[in-house]
Amino acid sequence: MNQLFVDLHCDTLLTMQQENCTLENAPGHISLDRLTDNGALLQCFAAFIPTHDCAEGFGIRENAWDFFLHQAERFASMCAQCGDRLAPVKRMADLERNRAAGKVSALLTVEDGVGVEGELSRLKIMYELGVRLITLTWNYENCFGYPNSPDPALHAKGLKDFGFEALEEMARLGIAADVSHLSEGGFWDVARASKKPFVASHSCARALCGHSRNLTDAQLRALGDAGGVCGVNFYSKFLRENAGHTENADILRHMAYIADHAGIEAVALGSDFDGIECTLEMENYGGLPRLGEQIADRFGYDAAEKICSGNALRVLRDVIG
């Protein structure tokens, strides 16, 4: 039986901007054909907000809020252009309608809440534009809090006062909080304060690979206890020390470890497609069916269904309704 896939994170919107292309002819890991031909049920498209030297590297001069608004427009245009095969999701009922119509569902997320700039009203605007998940920080401090860091003192920094206010407003609106990229102190603040399940949309297990972006055993247990999920990242640097190539076995190893420490219900997919700089055994989205088979071989079909789609869908139902 073929698996259906829910992927919690990709950077394809930025690729489309940088390459001046559409989803139909996107040259990276994800394209419309690759989604529709390989079991995609729901793809989360991140509006990544480059700032500081990252923005300079991409040649982006807009302020963070305006850049987000333009990425949201790009997402809407993409959905309209691909409307015969892909449609947006704002509530989970939309996904069921899309599935019945034979369409892939697309969900808009934000990577780095920097554009909010301490204004709660902007969260409502994001929600109205379709955002249903926000990765609170990227690699820089913002109004929510602090990013992960190899420096223990910086990694211990938590949410700012506004970050706590924002968490409450996000829960009220129906926007999931994403702790990937967040400091460990921020993670624990989210774990204590969040009224809804939260996610690490594209992270791995730190015991297997020591990057500060990865989650400790204690964090994994807390995430599982909160009913959240960890979307396993396919980037080699988060899977194995000093690796420049991702084998499917690396991904399966992290899935098994997360299942052992957080529960099988906490394991999901967070590919980071079009945002990772390594070669992949699976090459691109077209390799997911083979990975799905390997997940089923290792964990059994029922558990594979949870990992490939069910766990992420449960969290989204709990948060966005």
C-alpha positions in Angstrom: 0.0 0.0 0.0 1.5 3.4 -1.0 2.1 6.0 1.7 0.8 9.5 1.7 3.2 12.2 2.9 2.9 15.3 5.1 6.1 17.3 5.1 6.4 20.1 7.7 9.0 22.2 6.1 10.5 23.2 2.7 12.1 26.4 1.4 10.7 26.2 -2.2 9.0 29.6 -2.1 12.5 31.2 -1.8 13.8 29.0 -4.5 11.0 30.1 -6.8 11.9 33.7 -6.1 15.6 33.3 -6.5 15.2 31.2 -9.7 12.3 33.3 -11.0 10.4 30.1 -11.7 7.0 28.6 -11.0 6.2 25.4 -9.1 5.6 23.7 -12.4 9.2 24.3 -13.6 11.0 24.5 -10.2 14.5 23.1 -10.5 15.0 22.0 -6.9 13.9 19.2 -4.7 10.2 20.0 -5.1 8.1 20.7 -8.1 4.4 20.2 -8.9 5.0 17.0 -10.8 7.2 15.6 -8.0 4.4 16.3 -5.5 1.5 14.9 -7.5 3.4 11.8 -8.7 4.8 10.7 -5.4 2.1 10.7 -2.8 2.1 14.2 -1.4 -0.9 14.8 0.8 0.2 18.1 2.4 3.3 20.2 1.8 4.1 23.0 4.2 5.7 25.9 2.3 7.8 28.2 4.5 7.9 31.9 3.9 11.5 32.1 5.0 12.5 35.7 6.0 16.2 36.4 5.3 17.8 39.1 7.4 21.3 40.4 8.2 24.1 38.8 6.2 21.7 36.2 4.9 19.5 38.8 3.2 22.6 40.4 1.8 23.7 37.1 0.4 20.3 36.7 -1.4 20.3 40.3 -2.6 17.2 41.1 -0.6 16.8 44.7 0.5 13.1 44.7 1.7 12.3 45.0 5.3 11.2 41.7 6.9 7.5 42.5 7.0 7.2 43.5 3.4 9.3 40.5 2.4 6.8 38.3 4.2 3.8 39.9 2.5 5.4 39.3 -0.9 6.1 35.7 -0.1 2.5 35.3 1.0 1.5 36.7 -2.4 3.8 34.3 -4.0 2.2 31.4 -2.2 -1.3 32.5 -3.2 -0.2 32.9 -6.8 1.3 29.5 -6.8 -1.9 27.9 -5.5 -3.9 29.8 -8.1 -1.6 28.8 -11.0 -1.6 25.2 -9.9 -5.2 25.1 -8.9 -6.1 22.0 -10.9 -3.6 19.9 -8.9 -2.8 21.9 -5.7 -4.9 23.9 -3.3 -4.3 25.8 0.0 -5.3 24.7 3.5 -6.5 27.0 6.2 -8.6 24.5 8.2 -8.3 20.7 8.1 -11.7 20.5 6.3 -9.9 22.1 3.4 -7.5 19.2 3.3 -10.3 16.6 3.1 -11.9 18.6 0.3 -8.6 18.8 -1.6 -8.0 15.1 -1.1 -11.5 14.2 -2.4 -10.8 16.3 -5.5 -7.4 14.6 -6.1 -5.4 17.7 -5.2 -2.2 18.1 -3.1 -2.8 20.4 -0.1 -0.4 23.4 0.5 -0.1 25.1 3.9 1.7 28.4 4.4 4.2 28.7 7.3 6.7 31.3 8.3 10.4 30.6 9.1 11.5 33.4 11.5 8.9 35.5 13.1 11.2 38.6 12.8 8.6 40.4 10.6 6.1 40.6 13.5 8.4 43.2 15.1 6.6 43.1 18.4 3.2 43.9 17.0 0.5 41.3 18.0 -1.8 42.6 15.3 0.6 41.3 12.7 -0.1 37.7 13.9 -3.8 38.2 13.0 -2.7 39.5 9.5 -0.5 36.4 9.1 -3.4 34.2 10.1 -5.8 35.9 7.6 -3.2 35.3 4.9 -3.2 31.6 5.7 -0.2 31.2 8.0 -0.8 28.2 10.4 2.7 27.6 11.7 5.5 30.0 12.7 9.1 29.0 13.3 9.7 31.5 16.1 13.3 32.3 15.4 15.8 31.6 12.7 19.5 32.1 13.4 19.2 35.6 14.9 17.6 37.2 17.9 14.1 38.7 17.2 11.1 39.9 19.1 10.1 36.4 20.2 13.5 35.4 21.7 16.9 33.9 20.8 18.2 31.3 18.4 20.1 28.1 19.1 23.8 28.6 19.7 26.9 26.5 20.4 27.6 28.9 23.2 25.9 27.4 26.3 25.1 30.8 27.8 23.4 32.0 24.6 21.7 28.7 24.2 20.1 29.1 27.6 18.4 32.3 26.8 14.6 32.0 26.7 11.6 33.8 25.3 11.2 37.5 25.7 8.1 39.0 27.3 6.6 39.5 23.8 7.3 35.9 23.0 5.0 34.7 25.8 2.3 37.1 24.6 2.7 35.9 21.1 2.4 32.3 22.1 -0.9 33.0 23.7 -2.2 34.9 20.7 -1.0 32.2 18.3 -2.9 29.6 20.4 -6.0 31.8 20.3 -5.8 32.2 16.5 -4.8 28.7 15.6 -1.2 29.0 14.6 1.3 26.3 15.7 4.5 27.3 17.5 7.6 25.8 15.9 10.8 25.5 18.1 13.2 24.5 15.3 16.1 27.0 15.4 15.0 28.3 18.9 17.4 28.3 21.8 17.1 25.5 24.4 16.0 28.1 26.9 13.3 29.2 24.5 12.3 25.6 23.9 11.6 25.1 27.6 9.7 28.3 27.8 7.4 27.1 25.0 7.1 23.7 26.6 5.9 25.3 29.9 3.7 28.0 28.4 2.2 26.6 25.3 -1.5 25.7 25.6 -1.5 23.7 22.4 0.8 21.0 21.0 4.0 22.5 19.5 6.4 21.2 16.9 10.0 21.1 15.9 9.3 21.2 12.2 12.7 20.3 10.9 15.1 19.0 13.7 16.8 15.8 14.7 18.2 14.1 17.8 21.2 15.7 19.4 22.5 12.4 21.0 23.1 11.1 17.4 24.5 14.4 16.0 25.7 17.2 18.3 24.4 20.2 16.4 22.7 22.8 18.7 19.7 22.8 16.3 19.0 19.2 17.4 16.9 18.2 20.4 18.3 16.6 23.6 16.6 13.5 25.1 14.9 15.7 27.7 13.5 18.0 25.0 12.3 15.0 23.0 10.5 13.6 26.0 8.9 17.0 26.7 7.8 17.4 23.0 6.2 13.9 23.1 4.5 14.6 26.5 3.0 17.8 25.0 1.5 15.9 22.1 3.9 17.5 19.6 6.0 16.2 16.8 9.6 16.4 15.5 9.8 16.6 11.7 13.1 14.8 11.0 15.4 17.0 8.9 17.0 15.5 5.8 20.1 17.7 6.0 23.2 15.7 6.5 24.7 18.2 9.0 21.9 17.5 11.4 22.0 13.7 10.9 25.6 12.7 11.1 28.8 14.5 12.2 30.8 15.9 9.3 28.6 14.3 6.7 28.0 15.9 3.3 25.6 13.2 2.0 22.4 12.0 3.4 21.6 8.3 3.3 18.1 7.1 4.1 19.6 5.0 6.9 20.6 8.3 8.6 17.0 9.4 8.6 15.7 6.1 9.8 18.2 6.1 12.6 17.0 9.4 13.9 13.4 8.4 13.5 14.0 5.3 15.6 15.8 7.3 18.3 13.1 9.9 18.5 10.4 7.2 18.7 12.3 5.6 21.6 12.5 8.8 23.6 9.4 10.7 22.6 7.1 8.0 21.3 6.2 6.9 17.8 3.4 9.5 17.8 6.1 12.3 17.9 7.9 11.3 14.7 7.1 13.2 11.5 8.8 14.4 8.3 10.5 17.8 8.1 12.6 17.5 5.0 14.0 21.0 4.6 13.8 20.4 0.9 15.2 23.3 -1.1 16.9 24.6 2.0 19.6 22.0 2.4 23.1 22.0 0.9 24.0 18.3 0.6 23.5 15.4 -1.7 20.7 13.0 -0.9 20.3 9.3 -1.5 16.7 10.0 -2.4 17.8 12.9 -4.6 14.5 14.9 -4.3 10.8 14.5 -3.4 10.6 11.7 -6.0 12.6 9.5 -3.5 10.0 9.7 -0.7 8.1 6.6 -1.8 11.2 4.5 -1.3 11.8 6.1 2.1 8.2 5.3 3.0 8.8 1.7 2.1 11.9 1.6 4.3 10.0 3.2 7.2 7.3 0.6 6.9 9.9 -2.2 6.8 11.5 -0.9 10.0 8.5 0.2 12.0 5.5 -1.6 10.5 2.8 -0.2 8.2 0.6 1.4 11.0 3.6 3.2 12.5 4.8 4.3 9.1 1.4 5.8 8.4 1.8 7.8 11.6 5.3 9.0 10.7 4.6 9.8 7.1 1.3 11.7 7.7 -0.8 10.8 10.7 1.2 12.4 13.5 1.6 15.8 11.7 -2.1 15.8 10.8 -3.1 15.1 14.4 -1.1 18.1 15.6 -2.6 20.3 12.9 -6.1 19.3 13.8 -5.4 20.1 17.4 -4.0 23.5 16.7 -5.7 24.9 13.6 -9.0 23.0 13.7 
